[in-house]
Each structure stands twice: as C-alpha cells, then as structure tokens.
Amino acid sequence: MKKKTTGLFVAALLTLSAGAVLAQANFAGTWVLDPKQSQGVPDGVGMTMVVKQTGNRVEIETDITTSQGQQKIADLYILDGKETDYKPPVMGPAAGKGRRTSTWTADRNGFDVTEKATIDGPDGPATVTATRKWSLSADGKTLTMDVAMTSPEGERVSKRIFTKKS
C-alpha cells in the first residue's frame, strides 16, 4: 500500500510541476496607457487596448488618440515561434506588408516579437524593423511593452506602461 501511495504522490507532484511550467501570462482585458510611467511616447498621446487571448493567439484592438485625431488599429500575434505575414499599421495613403515572429518568453510571463516590413510611401518603399517585448506584472495589473523600431528616419525606443482597466 505504501508503494502505491508513494507512486500516486509522485504522479501528482509531476502533474503539478508540469502545470507550473506550462502556466502562461494572460493578457486579456482592457489596458490604458499610463503616460506618466511611460517613456518615449509623445506628449498628448492616449492609447487604450482591448486584448483577447486564446492560448497562443493574442488579438489586439488599439484606440490611439493624438492631437491629429483618433485611429483604430487591429493586430494579431500568434505565439508559436513561426514567421507569419502581417499588415503594418500605416497612416495616410501608404501601404505595407511584413513578416513577424512571435514567441513566449522562457518564463511564459510575456512574449517577444521581431518584425520586418516594407512600407510603400510617396518617396518609394522603406524598410522598417521592430522588436517588441510584452511582459505582465506578477499581480496581472500592469503590462509593459518595450518597443525598438528602426526606419529610414532613425531608431525610436519606447517603454509603454499600461494599467488594467477590466
């Protein structure tokens, strides 16, 4: 009997350990930019993101407000480490296409994205590369997004801090 109980205990312990390893951040909810905590975000910019997450699929609807008006941007990350097509958000008559790879961080408390896009603008095509790192605080109430972007205009780096609204 002792041998069977020990075996069940070990099996339960392994199951719990596997569950802990596989646990991942859940970014679902409504997130509002905290401009005072953020860095590299122009003054007067407001952002609200509604995030839906199902497993490795993270869908984002972002409302951006600036002095020039409001823009809605829809985006999707598939966190499986495979390169996928995406449509970069562009303003005005420009159009673009790109490829991105999104993957969970080792601790599964965030994800990393690398992307490269070609934007067809009035001055011809331009290449834009970016890295994004999403991470969630331990209490799940703060989302940090580190972004580094390189374009013909140079490099821009920002740290966007969002608080969970719901």
MARROGU-939422 format. One record per residue (C-alpha): z, x, y; residue number from 1; residue in three letters. Coordinates in steps of 0.25 Angstrom, whole numbers. Layout:
w = Z u = X v = Y seq = NUM type = ALA
...
***
This chain:
w = 0 u = 0 v = 0 seq = 1 type = MET
w = 3 u = 11 v = 10 seq = 2 type = LYS
w = -10 u = 18 v = 7 seq = 3 type = LYS
w = -17 u = 4 v = 11 seq = 4 type = LYS
w = -9 u = 2 v = 23 seq = 5 type = THR
w = -12 u = 17 v = 28 seq = 6 type = THR
w = -27 u = 14 v = 26 seq = 7 type = GLY
w = -26 u = 1 v = 34 seq = 8 type = LEU
w = -19 u = 9 v = 45 seq = 9 type = PHE
w = -29 u = 20 v = 45 seq = 10 type = VAL
w = -41 u = 10 v = 45 seq = 11 type = ALA
w = -34 u = 2 v = 57 seq = 12 type = ALA
w = -32 u = 15 v = 65 seq = 13 type = LEU
w = -46 u = 20 v = 63 seq = 14 type = LEU
w = -51 u = 6 v = 67 seq = 15 type = THR
w = -43 u = 6 v = 80 seq = 16 type = LEU
w = -47 u = 21 v = 83 seq = 17 type = SER
w = -62 u = 17 v = 81 seq = 18 type = ALA
w = -59 u = 5 v = 91 seq = 19 type = GLY
w = -53 u = 14 v = 101 seq = 20 type = ALA
w = -65 u = 24 v = 100 seq = 21 type = VAL
w = -75 u = 13 v = 102 seq = 22 type = LEU
w = -68 u = 6 v = 113 seq = 23 type = ALA
w = -77 u = 6 v = 126 seq = 24 type = GLN
w = -75 u = 2 v = 140 seq = 25 type = ALA
w = -79 u = -12 v = 144 seq = 26 type = ASN
w = -86 u = -12 v = 158 seq = 27 type = PHE
w = -88 u = -28 v = 158 seq = 28 type = ALA
w = -83 u = -35 v = 171 seq = 29 type = GLY
w = -86 u = -35 v = 186 seq = 30 type = THR
w = -84 u = -22 v = 193 seq = 31 type = TRP
w = -83 u = -20 v = 208 seq = 32 type = VAL
w = -85 u = -6 v = 215 seq = 33 type = LEU
w = -73 u = 0 v = 222 seq = 34 type = ASP
w = -79 u = 7 v = 233 seq = 35 type = PRO
w = -66 u = 14 v = 238 seq = 36 type = LYS
w = -65 u = 20 v = 224 seq = 37 type = GLN
w = -80 u = 23 v = 222 seq = 38 type = SER
w = -87 u = 36 v = 227 seq = 39 type = GLN
w = -102 u = 38 v = 231 seq = 40 type = GLY
w = -104 u = 23 v = 233 seq = 41 type = VAL
w = -110 u = 20 v = 247 seq = 42 type = PRO
w = -101 u = 12 v = 257 seq = 43 type = ASP
w = -103 u = -3 v = 256 seq = 44 type = GLY
w = -108 u = -4 v = 242 seq = 45 type = VAL
w = -102 u = -14 v = 233 seq = 46 type = GLY
w = -104 u = -15 v = 218 seq = 47 type = MET
w = -100 u = -26 v = 208 seq = 48 type = THR
w = -104 u = -24 v = 193 seq = 49 type = MET
w = -103 u = -35 v = 183 seq = 50 type = VAL
w = -103 u = -27 v = 169 seq = 51 type = VAL
w = -106 u = -34 v = 156 seq = 52 type = LYS
w = -103 u = -25 v = 143 seq = 53 type = GLN
w = -106 u = -28 v = 129 seq = 54 type = THR
w = -104 u = -15 v = 120 seq = 55 type = GLY
w = -113 u = -5 v = 125 seq = 56 type = ASN
w = -121 u = -14 v = 135 seq = 57 type = ARG
w = -116 u = -14 v = 149 seq = 58 type = VAL
w = -123 u = -23 v = 159 seq = 59 type = GLU
w = -120 u = -22 v = 174 seq = 60 type = ILE
w = -124 u = -31 v = 185 seq = 61 type = GLU
w = -120 u = -24 v = 199 seq = 62 type = THR
w = -120 u = -30 v = 212 seq = 63 type = ASP
w = -121 u = -20 v = 223 seq = 64 type = ILE
w = -119 u = -23 v = 238 seq = 65 type = THR
w = -123 u = -14 v = 249 seq = 66 type = THR
w = -126 u = -15 v = 264 seq = 67 type = SER
w = -140 u = -18 v = 260 seq = 68 type = GLN
w = -137 u = -30 v = 251 seq = 69 type = GLY
w = -133 u = -33 v = 236 seq = 70 type = GLN
w = -140 u = -28 v = 224 seq = 71 type = GLN
w = -138 u = -33 v = 209 seq = 72 type = LYS
w = -141 u = -22 v = 198 seq = 73 type = ILE
w = -141 u = -25 v = 183 seq = 74 type = ALA
w = -139 u = -14 v = 174 seq = 75 type = ASP
w = -136 u = -11 v = 159 seq = 76 type = LEU
w = -130 u = 1 v = 151 seq = 77 type = TYR
w = -132 u = 2 v = 136 seq = 78 type = ILE
w = -121 u = 12 v = 132 seq = 79 type = LEU
w = -127 u = 17 v = 119 seq = 80 type = ASP
w = -132 u = 31 v = 124 seq = 81 type = GLY
w = -147 u = 27 v = 123 seq = 82 type = LYS
w = -156 u = 29 v = 134 seq = 83 type = GLU
w = -161 u = 15 v = 140 seq = 84 type = THR
w = -170 u = 10 v = 151 seq = 85 type = ASP
w = -164 u = 5 v = 163 seq = 86 type = TYR
w = -169 u = 0 v = 177 seq = 87 type = LYS
w = -162 u = 7 v = 188 seq = 88 type = PRO
w = -157 u = -1 v = 200 seq = 89 type = PRO
w = -166 u = 1 v = 212 seq = 90 type = VAL
w = -167 u = -5 v = 225 seq = 91 type = MET
w = -180 u = -10 v = 233 seq = 92 type = GLY
w = -194 u = -9 v = 227 seq = 93 type = PRO
w = -191 u = 3 v = 218 seq = 94 type = ALA
w = -191 u = 2 v = 203 seq = 95 type = ALA
w = -186 u = 11 v = 192 seq = 96 type = GLY
w = -183 u = 13 v = 177 seq = 97 type = LYS
w = -174 u = 22 v = 170 seq = 98 type = GLY
w = -167 u = 27 v = 157 seq = 99 type = ARG
w = -152 u = 28 v = 155 seq = 100 type = ARG
w = -142 u = 31 v = 144 seq = 101 type = THR
w = -128 u = 25 v = 144 seq = 102 type = SER
w = -117 u = 29 v = 135 seq = 103 type = THR
w = -102 u = 27 v = 133 seq = 104 type = TRP
w = -93 u = 38 v = 137 seq = 105 type = THR
w = -85 u = 45 v = 126 seq = 106 type = ALA
w = -73 u = 37 v = 129 seq = 107 type = ASP
w = -81 u = 24 v = 130 seq = 108 type = ARG
w = -74 u = 21 v = 143 seq = 109 type = ASN
w = -87 u = 22 v = 151 seq = 110 type = GLY
w = -101 u = 25 v = 150 seq = 111 type = PHE
w = -111 u = 35 v = 155 seq = 112 type = ASP
w = -125 u = 33 v = 159 seq = 113 type = VAL
w = -137 u = 42 v = 162 seq = 114 type = THR
w = -150 u = 37 v = 168 seq = 115 type = GLU
w = -163 u = 41 v = 174 seq = 116 type = LYS
w = -172 u = 32 v = 182 seq = 117 type = ALA
w = -185 u = 33 v = 189 seq = 118 type = THR
w = -186 u = 24 v = 202 seq = 119 type = ILE
w = -199 u = 21 v = 207 seq = 120 type = ASP
w = -197 u = 20 v = 222 seq = 121 type = GLY
w = -206 u = 21 v = 235 seq = 122 type = PRO
w = -206 u = 36 v = 234 seq = 123 type = ASP
w = -210 u = 36 v = 220 seq = 124 type = GLY
w = -202 u = 38 v = 207 seq = 125 type = PRO
w = -188 u = 44 v = 208 seq = 126 type = ALA
w = -179 u = 48 v = 196 seq = 127 type = THR
w = -164 u = 44 v = 197 seq = 128 type = VAL
w = -154 u = 49 v = 187 seq = 129 type = THR
w = -139 u = 44 v = 185 seq = 130 type = ALA
w = -127 u = 45 v = 177 seq = 131 type = THR
w = -116 u = 34 v = 177 seq = 132 type = ARG
w = -103 u = 34 v = 171 seq = 133 type = LYS
w = -95 u = 21 v = 169 seq = 134 type = TRP
w = -80 u = 22 v = 166 seq = 135 type = SER
w = -69 u = 12 v = 165 seq = 136 type = LEU
w = -55 u = 14 v = 168 seq = 137 type = SER
w = -44 u = 12 v = 157 seq = 138 type = ALA
w = -40 u = -1 v = 163 seq = 139 type = ASP
w = -54 u = -6 v = 164 seq = 140 type = GLY
w = -53 u = -10 v = 178 seq = 141 type = LYS
w = -61 u = 2 v = 185 seq = 142 type = THR
w = -75 u = 6 v = 182 seq = 143 type = LEU
w = -80 u = 20 v = 187 seq = 144 type = THR
w = -95 u = 23 v = 188 seq = 145 type = MET
w = -99 u = 37 v = 191 seq = 146 type = ASP
w = -114 u = 38 v = 195 seq = 147 type = VAL
w = -122 u = 50 v = 198 seq = 148 type = ALA
w = -136 u = 48 v = 202 seq = 149 type = MET
w = -148 u = 57 v = 205 seq = 150 type = THR
w = -160 u = 53 v = 212 seq = 151 type = SER
w = -170 u = 59 v = 222 seq = 152 type = PRO
w = -160 u = 56 v = 233 seq = 153 type = GLU
w = -150 u = 65 v = 226 seq = 154 type = GLY
w = -137 u = 63 v = 218 seq = 155 type = GLU
w = -127 u = 52 v = 220 seq = 156 type = ARG
w = -114 u = 51 v = 213 seq = 157 type = VAL
w = -104 u = 39 v = 214 seq = 158 type = SER
w = -92 u = 34 v = 207 seq = 159 type = LYS
w = -91 u = 19 v = 207 seq = 160 type = ARG
w = -77 u = 13 v = 204 seq = 161 type = ILE
w = -77 u = -2 v = 200 seq = 162 type = PHE
w = -65 u = -11 v = 198 seq = 163 type = THR
w = -66 u = -22 v = 188 seq = 164 type = LYS
w = -66 u = -36 v = 195 seq = 165 type = LYS
w = -67 u = -44 v = 182 seq = 166 type = SER
***
